[in-house]
Amino acid sequence: MPLNEDGQASAAKSREAGLKPASGKKAEQPTKPSKSSKSRKKKRLKLWIRISIPFLCLIALVVGMGVGYVYMGKQPMSDIWKWETWRHAFDLIFAP
């Protein structure tokens, strides 16, 4: 590595090698995202999870009930969309 008149490596070469500059100045750090943007991303993720998990559970419940009614109950698929079908199932489950 070439040396300058002080016997130290030049600043350009030391930066390339990842070393601190010889002049005592701090090397420029790459800009990092601020803590507020990190916390904003974290909050967004938590909100998305809080909304999506119950929604996905509700979708799974409806699909599971439909599959059970059509394939296990041997009923026509068109009956899935009728309110009377689900009212009857509710009454069977929660009857006093």
Rosetta blueprint (number, residue, H / E / L):
1 M L
2 P L
3 L E
4 N L
5 E L
6 D L
7 G L
8 Q L
9 A E
10 S L
11 A H
12 A H
13 K H
14 S H
15 R H
16 E H
17 A L
18 G L
19 L L
20 K L
21 P L
22 A L
23 S L
24 G L
25 K L
26 K L
27 A L
28 E L
29 Q L
30 P L
31 T L
32 K L
33 P L
34 S L
35 K H
36 S H
37 S H
38 K H
39 S H
40 R H
41 K H
42 K H
43 K H
44 R H
45 L H
46 K H
47 L H
48 W H
49 I H
50 R H
51 I H
52 S H
53 I H
54 P H
55 F H
56 L H
57 C H
58 L H
59 I H
60 A H
61 L H
62 V H
63 V H
64 G H
65 M H
66 G H
67 V H
68 G H
69 Y H
70 V H
71 Y H
72 M H
73 G L
74 K L
75 Q L
76 P L
77 M H
78 S H
79 D H
80 I H
81 W H
82 K L
83 W H
84 E H
85 T H
86 W H
87 R H
88 H H
89 A H
90 F H
91 D H
92 L H
93 I H
94 F L
95 A L
96 P L
